[in-house]
Amino acid sequence: MTGQLYRKRPVTVEALQFDGDNLGVIMEWIASQDGHALLQAGRLLIRTREGDMEVSLGDYVIREPRPTEDRRFYPCKPDIFAASYEPVVNR
């Protein structure tokens, strides 16, 4: 399973946008890449050493292009994502 590719000048990242209906897909994707996500009181959280980061509806979940023990995934607000990334047309 892979997320759609997006390019942050000059870094390419893999990301999925949380739309409320794809919770299972996102959680499975994170787990398949040795990341840690959990549901707590109906909220989707991504576990990092910095603490649990909440994913809000519409946020993009980005797989760190150079994952570390500290962080493999993190959420990004849609407006910041749109300003920073463009879709990769050809793989």
Summary of the structure (lengths in Angstrom):
residues: 91
radius of gyration: 12.4
end to end distance: 15.3
largest distance: 39.5
contacts: 247
relative contact order: 0.25
helix: 19%
strand: 42%
